[in-house]
Amino acid sequence: MEYYKATATQLFDELERLQYSVSDQTNRSNQAIQIISKTLQLLRNSVRDRGFSSTEDEIQFFKHIKPQITGHLIFYRQIFELESKRMIYSPEEVELYIKDKKKQFSELVKDNMEFVFYYQNRYTHMDKMYFLRESDRIPLLHQNTDAFHDSEFTTPYDHIAAKLVAKDLFYKFLLRPIEQANTEHVSNLKWTESKAALVELIYAIHQSGSINNGGVEIKELCFVFENTFNVELKDIYKTFHEISHRKKERTKYINHLGRNLDRYLQELDFDA
């Protein structure tokens, strides 16, 4: 297992050096694709020849190590395609491409809600069904057509986990201009309510379609709120799960906002 970990560490060190040594995004993405592809081929051969010393090691490899590597490969392929399109397409066409990628990620999540919730909350009780090669749990048929799919190097859901990694990397890439703008203006505002209240507010805004006509991801909204109000939101999906299972008044913060605004409006009516 140490060999697999060391190989992954070496890869990500190379990718980090690439970030600083190659300024052109298209060239950098292309080089990253070549490096990651070679590493995956090396790992495939090693898994075939070395195998794993325990079930736990196999789960760790296909749950954490391989999805991170494959996820970066998917991400860099998308960035290479995106940056290539910027050279010949209009800004409107590029935005359509980005919108299409977001739609694909959204459909991935919708098609695999059970697994997404499991994976993002770091559960372990179904690992043997999701991340062992001998598992007979089969995902949707279209998910079996991806690169690097073979019985010796693929489990039922490791590639879906990789796509979730790629999704997070892609949205983080799109948010970089916002990050750069935020470094120029640091907010002095601080969120003083509970974090659960903020998660409730973010989901309410997301579901209302109030921003970009609904074309915004939860993670994008979280990033904006975190930077605006100097708060760190961890495990937002788990927090939302807890909110959804409240016994009484599940939207208590939203209701609280409504009651306070209504009371203020009544006071204005009284003063008038």
C-alpha positions in Angstrom: 0.0 0.0 0.0 2.9 2.4 0.7 4.0 2.1 -2.9 0.6 3.3 -4.2 0.6 6.2 -1.7 4.1 7.2 -2.6 3.3 7.0 -6.4 0.3 9.3 -5.8 2.3 11.7 -3.7 5.0 11.9 -6.4 2.3 12.6 -9.0 0.7 15.5 -7.1 4.1 17.0 -6.4 4.8 17.0 -10.1 1.4 18.6 -10.8 2.1 21.3 -8.2 5.5 22.0 -9.8 3.8 22.2 -13.1 1.5 25.0 -11.8 4.6 27.2 -11.2 6.8 26.2 -14.1 4.3 26.4 -17.0 2.3 29.7 -17.2 0.1 28.8 -20.3 -3.0 27.1 -19.1 -3.5 25.0 -22.3 0.1 23.8 -22.3 0.0 23.1 -18.6 -3.2 21.1 -18.9 -1.8 19.1 -21.8 1.4 18.2 -19.8 -0.7 17.3 -16.8 -2.8 14.9 -18.9 0.3 13.1 -20.1 1.8 12.8 -16.6 -1.4 11.5 -15.1 -2.1 9.1 -17.9 1.4 7.5 -17.5 0.9 7.3 -13.7 -2.5 5.6 -14.1 -1.0 3.1 -16.5 1.8 2.4 -14.0 -0.7 1.9 -11.2 -2.8 -0.4 -13.4 0.2 -2.6 -14.0 1.2 -2.5 -10.4 -2.3 -3.5 -9.2 -2.4 -6.3 -11.6 1.1 -7.6 -10.5 1.2 -6.7 -6.8 -2.4 -6.7 -5.8 -3.4 -5.8 -2.3 -2.4 -7.3 1.0 -5.9 -6.8 2.5 -9.5 -5.8 1.7 -8.9 -2.6 3.6 -6.0 -1.6 1.3 -8.0 -2.3 -1.8 -10.9 -0.2 -0.5 -8.5 2.7 0.4 -6.9 2.6 -3.1 -10.2 2.6 -5.0 -12.0 5.0 -2.6 -9.3 7.6 -2.2 -6.1 7.2 -4.2 -7.4 6.3 -7.7 -10.4 8.7 -7.7 -8.2 11.6 -6.8 -5.8 10.7 -9.7 -8.5 10.0 -12.2 -10.5 13.0 -11.1 -7.5 15.2 -11.9 -7.2 13.6 -15.3 -10.9 14.3 -16.1 -10.5 17.9 -14.8 -7.4 18.7 -16.9 -9.0 17.2 -20.0 -12.0 19.6 -19.5 -9.7 22.6 -18.9 -7.6 21.7 -22.0 -10.8 21.6 -24.0 -12.2 24.8 -22.4 -9.0 26.8 -23.0 -8.7 25.5 -26.5 -12.3 26.7 -27.2 -11.4 30.2 -25.8 -9.0 30.6 -28.7 -11.6 30.2 -31.5 -15.0 30.5 -29.9 -16.9 33.7 -28.9 -17.3 34.4 -25.1 -21.0 33.4 -25.5 -20.0 30.0 -27.0 -17.5 29.4 -24.2 -20.2 30.2 -21.6 -22.5 27.7 -23.3 -19.7 25.1 -23.0 -19.3 25.8 -19.3 -23.0 25.7 -18.8 -23.2 22.3 -20.5 -20.4 20.9 -18.3 -22.3 22.2 -15.2 -25.4 20.4 -16.5 -23.5 17.2 -16.9 -22.2 17.4 -13.4 -25.7 18.1 -12.1 -27.1 15.1 -13.9 -24.3 13.0 -12.5 -25.3 14.0 -9.0 -29.0 13.4 -9.6 -28.4 10.0 -11.1 -26.3 8.9 -8.2 -27.8 10.7 -5.2 -27.4 7.8 -2.8 -23.8 7.4 -3.6 -23.0 11.1 -3.6 -24.5 11.5 -0.2 -22.5 8.5 1.0 -19.2 9.6 -0.5 -19.4 13.3 0.5 -20.3 12.4 4.1 -17.3 10.0 4.3 -19.4 7.0 5.3 -17.8 3.6 5.4 -20.6 1.0 6.0 -21.0 0.3 2.2 -17.4 0.4 1.2 -17.3 -3.2 0.3 -20.1 -2.8 -2.2 -18.8 0.4 -3.8 -15.0 -0.1 -3.7 -14.2 -3.8 -4.1 -13.6 -5.2 -7.6 -15.5 -8.4 -6.7 -18.6 -6.5 -5.8 -21.7 -7.3 -7.8 -23.3 -3.8 -7.2 -23.7 -2.4 -10.7 -24.2 1.4 -11.4 -26.0 2.8 -14.4 -24.9 1.3 -17.7 -23.6 4.5 -19.2 -21.1 4.8 -16.3 -19.3 1.7 -17.6 -18.0 3.3 -20.8 -15.3 5.5 -19.3 -11.6 5.2 -19.9 -9.6 2.8 -17.7 -12.6 0.6 -17.1 -11.5 -3.1 -16.7 -12.2 -5.7 -14.2 -8.7 -5.6 -12.7 -8.5 -1.9 -12.2 -12.1 -0.7 -11.6 -14.7 -1.1 -8.9 -18.4 -0.3 -9.3 -18.1 3.3 -8.2 -14.5 4.5 -8.1 -14.9 6.3 -11.5 -18.1 8.1 -10.3 -16.1 9.2 -7.2 -13.4 10.5 -9.6 -16.1 12.5 -11.5 -17.1 14.1 -8.2 -13.5 15.0 -7.6 -13.3 16.5 -11.1 -16.6 18.4 -10.4 -15.1 20.1 -7.4 -11.9 20.9 -9.2 -13.8 22.4 -12.1 -16.0 24.7 -10.0 -12.9 25.8 -8.0 -11.2 26.6 -11.3 -14.2 28.7 -12.4 -14.2 30.5 -9.0 -10.5 31.6 -9.3 -11.4 35.1 -10.7 -13.7 35.6 -7.8 -10.9 34.5 -5.4 -8.5 37.0 -7.0 -11.0 39.8 -6.7 -11.6 38.9 -3.0 -7.9 39.2 -2.2 -8.1 42.8 -3.3 -11.0 43.6 -1.0 -11.2 41.8 2.3 -14.6 41.8 3.9 -14.8 42.9 7.6 -18.2 41.3 8.0 -18.6 38.2 10.3 -21.4 35.7 10.4 -22.6 35.6 14.0 -25.6 33.2 13.6 -25.1 29.4 13.7 -23.5 27.7 10.7 -26.6 25.6 10.3 -28.6 28.8 9.9 -26.3 29.9 7.1 -26.5 26.5 5.4 -30.3 26.8 5.6 -30.1 30.2 4.0 -27.8 29.1 1.2 -30.1 26.2 0.3 -33.1 28.5 0.4 -31.4 30.9 -2.1 -30.3 28.0 -4.3 -33.7 26.4 -4.4 -35.4 29.7 -5.1 -33.4 30.2 -8.3 -32.7 33.8 -7.2 -29.1 33.8 -8.5 -28.3 33.2 -12.2 -31.8 32.0 -12.6 -30.9 28.9 -10.6 -27.7 28.2 -12.6 -25.4 28.1 -9.7 -24.0 25.3 -7.6 -24.3 25.0 -3.8 -20.5 25.0 -3.6 -20.3 28.3 -5.5 -22.8 29.9 -3.1 -20.9 28.5 -0.1 -17.7 30.0 -1.4 -19.3 33.5 -1.7 -20.8 33.4 1.7 -17.7 32.1 3.4 -15.6 34.9 1.9 -18.2 37.6 2.5 -18.9 36.7 6.1 -15.5 35.2 7.1 -16.9 31.8 8.1 -15.8 28.3 7.2 -18.6 25.8 6.3 -17.6 22.2 6.7 -19.7 19.2 5.7 -22.5 21.3 4.3 -24.2 18.2 2.9 -24.2 16.6 6.3 -25.5 19.8 7.9 -28.3 20.0 5.4 -29.1 16.3 6.0 -29.5 17.1 9.7 -31.8 20.1 8.8 -34.0 17.9 6.7 -34.5 15.5 9.6 -35.5 18.1 12.2 -38.6 17.0 14.1 -40.0 20.5 14.3 -39.9 23.6 12.1 -37.2 22.4 9.6 -36.8 25.9 8.1 -36.6 27.6 11.5 -34.0 30.2 10.4 -35.9 31.2 7.3 -39.1 31.4 9.3 -37.2 33.5 11.9 -36.1 35.9 9.2 -39.7 36.2 8.0 -41.1 36.8 11.5 -38.5 39.5 12.2 -39.1 41.4 8.9 -42.8 41.2 9.4 -42.5 42.6 12.9 -40.4 45.4 11.6 -42.9 46.2 8.9 -45.7 46.3 11.5 -43.6 48.7 13.6 -43.3 51.0 10.6 -47.0 50.8 10.1 -47.6 51.8 13.7 -45.1 54.7 13.5 -46.9 56.0 10.5 
